[in-house]
Amino acid sequence: MDENLQGDSLDARLREEASYIDDAGFTAAVVRKLPAQRVRRSYRAAILLAVTAVASVVVYLLAGNSGFIAEAVTRVVFMPLSLIYLLAIGAGLLLMGLSVGAAISKTRGQRLR
Amino acid sequence: MALTDADLVARVLLDDDHHAFAELVRNHQSSVRGLLRQLVRADVSLADDLAQETFLRAYKNLRSFRGEARFSTWLYRIAYNCFREEARKRKELVGIDEAQLEAEHDPQTVDPALRHDLAHALKLLPLHERTAVLLCCQNGLSHDEASRVLDIPLGTVKTNVLRGREKLKRSLAAWGSN
């Protein structure tokens, strides 16, 4: 053995030492242990849209094709402006609170030790 | 065209694509299993169990991979954490007994069949030096990446690599001179 073994040649020997390990069914074993596949995100969006559309049609039909939408719009139009502002601010705050809560719960538990 | 690690990770995150994750496992299984085999001193079965646990944890925590480091570096960190937990369970984290280490460094006590054997010389290194040498010299991580994997200061990694390499050179030179 060369006593003046240079660092580079030692590194080269170390890399040679790390020979390729054949998969030999390892990947298949890992994949078998993965949790069941979730419904694809693209499918989920389509399913949600379809369910919403069907639900809207059902509600519309159950309401006897009445003009409940026009009624609601009229009610909003005749509301005092201050009340509309209050409702908008309230809805904004509620949405913000929900978003912050969702973001916190999502980031929690994502960090690896 | 082959997909990059980032593409495969995106597919797993977006569509929970098991095929994409299998591709990631295939691409990295050799280096992860190799590292773990060296860490557990060639207990192949234990190393493969830990490697499997590493990839399952990687799958569960894939959202926390932000792409700031290489995917392999991130995997090494998980693998090292798995190894440390296992070692803690088995109370082996302190490494091999120092007296045993000294005895094994003595060229007279080394099995002649093992002389010139770099793998054996590696096994004689204390755990912290062995790990640093394996990550930096064998797996090509930078000192900075290794410090993130091992969660220790950069200076400590540099010292451990330097000391580990010096000991390796001394072992190999001593065995070779007889």
Interface residues (C-beta under 8 A of the other chain):
Chain A: M1 D2 E3 L5 G7 L10 D11 R13 L14 R15 E17 A18 Y20 I21 D22 D23 F26 T27 A28 A29 V30 V31 K33 L34 Q37 R38 R40 R41 S42 Q110 R111 L112 R113
Chain B: L14 D15 D16 H18 F21 A22 V25 R26 Q29 S30 S31 R33 G34 R37 D48 A51 Q52 F55 L56 R57 Y59 N61 R63 S64 R77 I78 N81 H116 L118 A119 L122 V133 L134 C137 Q138 N139 G140 R165 L168 K169 L172 A173 W175 G176 S177
